[in-house]
């Protein structure tokens, strides 16, 4: 999982990417292509 400084680039990565907030952190999940997983904060 990559730690990333900006969310904007993550949203545009793939049509199936979802941005989710958990415990004050922002995660990007992708069910179809798990290699796009990322975290911010």
N, C-alpha and C positions, 0 to 999 in steps of 0.2 A: 504494500500500500504506500502510495506516495504522499508526502506532506507538501502542500502547495500553497503559494502565497496569495494567489488570486482565484476567486471562484468563477469569474467571468469566462476564463479559458476552459474551465471544466464543463460548464453548461453546454458549450458549443462543440464538445468533443464527439458526441454520438447522440443519435436521436433517442436512445433508450436510457440516457443518463438521468438519474433522479438525484436532486440535492436534498439532503435530510439533515435536520438538526437533532443531535443527541448529546445530552449532558454538556451543553455549551459548546460543543464542537460541531463543525459542519462536515458532513460526509457526502461523498458522491458514490452512489451504488449503480451497478449496471448488471442486471440479471443475465442478459444475453452474452455480454463480453466482460467477464470479471476483471480483466486486466486494467480496466479504467477506474478501479476503486481508488479513492483518494480521500484525504482528510485535511481540514484546515483548523488551526487553533489548538 
